[in-house]
Each structure stands twice: as structure tokens, then as C-alpha cells.
Amino acid sequence: MTPHRPRASAPAGTSSCAAARARFACVVSTLLMVGCASSDGLRRAKPMDPDKVPATLSAAEALLGRGDDAPLRDLERTVKQLRSARVTEGVDADVRRRVQVALERGADDMIRRSDDPDALEKLIESELPMRLAARAGVRAASIEFEDGDRMDAFKTIRALDRRYPTHTLRTEAGELLSKIGMSLADDRGHYLLFFSYRALAPQVLEYLALEYPNHAEADDALNRLATIYEERRLWRDAIQKHQELVLWAPDSPFRIASEAAIPRLRLRSLDRPDYARDTLQRTRVELESWLEVHPDHELRPDVELMLVDARQRLADNDLFAARFYAKVDSAAGIRFHALRAEEEARRAGNLEQVAEAEALLAQAIAIPAKVQVEREPSARDADGPGRIERPVMPDALGEPGVAPQQGGGQ
């Protein structure tokens, strides 16, 4: 029976460090959950007592009559009360109409004067015309961005878009989203000790590219996304962003570089060449096409090096297969793959691969042809007359495993 191994005692201070880490993780999780729960939340006004609506309306009209002389804090409180009056049931129709007029006037003054983004955000969910709600949302997001609260600004724009998908300030909102995303993408700092600001950029840039595809900075957003995904070694995502840029922004200054980046990332995504021939062939075609279309581009030397790499990998792919066929003494298999490897290696200028391919071809010549013998029955056989021996040649001229056609071909 295996003896019980006693648990090693923890070094001094280990338990306290572990407890501290656990408390820190708990705090971070709580903050993240609170942030997620409060993001984009609709903050509807609560109705008030119907009997208080006329008095609230009279006080509001008196305050609004003072214009810019009215204290800003009183104006914000009045608009909040008017929002509650607007959703109150059982109010006379004329009073409701006057409440709506006062609410729009107060909201207009508040948007123009207030620097409180929280108060302005509440106007997005109020019973205001879309033009006022859009002004409130964009102004709130602008204030948050200037104060350094970039993700809050992004969430404000997103809340506005969800409430009014076709609002009239989409150009201004797109400009602000671009500033937020680019700022985060360029920020190498950290928050809460471990979390990178740059890691927050993708959700903003993805939103900009998806919801504002016609924005002037959408192509830059896709280019930044591809760069970030490449840094994270997310090859498929990086390739996808370059493909979207080429497809949706044909006039972008980043398009030609993205066309070259797609095959480059395909090569980077491959750890070994023996099981990736389809990808390598596709990459070679893309690189050859790029060089044909852009013969004088500044990236041509880099693309030529990538093409050499792709051809060498294709040669490696065939050499790998040829070595296998050499182990099983298949002359046809060796010749098929070694000839392809030699061609790619010569185009790539890799003399070492050329020499190995030639050595494998020489080895194939030295392998004797295998002959299958058919014997017709003879008098010595119990079943009938003797057999005539006929050699059956292997399909040495085609690809391994493909039998030659019988009879006259077309």
C-alpha cells in the first residue's frame, strides 16, 4: 500500500497573501458586476401624485421664465420633476400638454448649460423628442470623455443608439466613438493594477465598425482591431478584420497593406507545414496576385520574402510526404512529391531543399519495380490447366493511390 504523503507546510505569510489576493479578486469581481449591471440601464422617471402636477407645473414655468438667470441646480431639479409629471396618469389633457412644453424647454436649457453627465443621461430615457435626447446623449458622452471616463462615454452613446437607432447626431456620435476607441488603442496603461486599457479598445472599435460602417474612421478602426488581434495571436480574427477592410473600404489607404497582411497572417498561423498544404497554396496564390497587381509598391520586398517563405513551406510539405514514401519503398509516391518539392524549392532559391529532392528522386530510381504474378491453372493443379504468368505494373506515372485509366482515354 502506498504510504500517505503528508502535505507540505506553507511558508510563513503564504496564507495571508492568499487571503489578500482572494479579497482583491472579490473586490474586482464586485466592481465589474456593478459596472455591468448599471451599464446602459434605463432610468425611467417615477410618476407623482396627480394632485401635485398643477403646482409643479406652475413652479416650473416660473423658473423657466427667468432664463439663464435661473440657478442650474434648480433647473436640473425642475426638469426631473417635470419628467415625473409627464408620466403621471389621470392628468388633464391641457395640463399634460403644458407639462410637455415646459419639459422640452427646460431640457433644452439644461443641455446647453449643464456639465453633469448623469443628469444629461437621464434625458435620453425621458419623454423628449429624439432631437433633444440625441443632444443630451452626445453632450453627456462628450463630458465623460473629456473627464477621462472613456468607457462611460461609450456606454452613453450605445444607450442613445439603442433608444434612437436613427437619431440625428450619428455623425457627431461616430466622431466621439472614434476618439474613444483610438484613445484606448493607443493607451498602454493599466487600471486596477492588472487590466490594460488597450484591451478595452476592441469592443468600442468593433461597435464603431459595425454600427457606423460609413463613418470616415471605420477603416482605421478595422485596421487597429487587426493589429490588436495580431498582438494577441488571434490570427483568425486579425485576418477577418483585414478582409472586412478590403471588402467594405476599397478606397481606404490601408487596403493595399491589408491585402498583404492577410497571407502574412496565414503564414504566421501555421505551426508546421505537413498538414497545411491547402492554406499554403492559397497563401502563395494571394502573394503572387498581390505582386502582379502592385509591382511598384513599397511593400513589394516584404511580400517577395513572404512568397519565398510560402514556397519553401510548400517544398517542405512535399519533402515530408516524399520521406514517408521512401520509408515504404513507394517509387511513385517519392517521384510525385519530390518533383513538386524540387519545383517549389527552385522558385524559392533554396538549394538545400533542391538537393534533398534530387536525392529522393535518385532513391526512387533505385527502388525495383514490384510485379504481381498471375498463374493460369496447369495440369499439376487440381482445378485445371496451368497458369500463364502476366506482370501487372503499378501506377507509377500518376499520383499515389490513383489507378491509370484502362482503354483509350479522351
Secondary structure by P-SEA (a helix, b strand, c coil): ccccccccccccaaaaaaaaaaaaaaaaaaaaaaaaaaccccbbbbbccccaaaaaaaaaaaaaaacccccaaaaaaaaaaaaaaaacccccaaaaaaaaaaaaaaaaaaaaccccaaaaaaaaaccccaaaaaaaaaaaaaaaaaacaaaaaaaaaaaaaaacccccaaaaaaaaaaaaaaaaaacccccccccccccaaaaaaaaaaaccccccaaaaaaaaaaaaaaaacaaaaaaaaaaaaaaccccccaaaaaaaaaaaaaaaacccccccaaaaaaaaaaaaaaaaacccccaaaaaaaaaaaaaaaaaaaaaaaaaaaaaaccaaaaaaaaaaaaaaaaaaccaaaaaaaaaaaaaaaaccbbbbbbbccccccccbbbbbbbbbbccccccccccccccccc
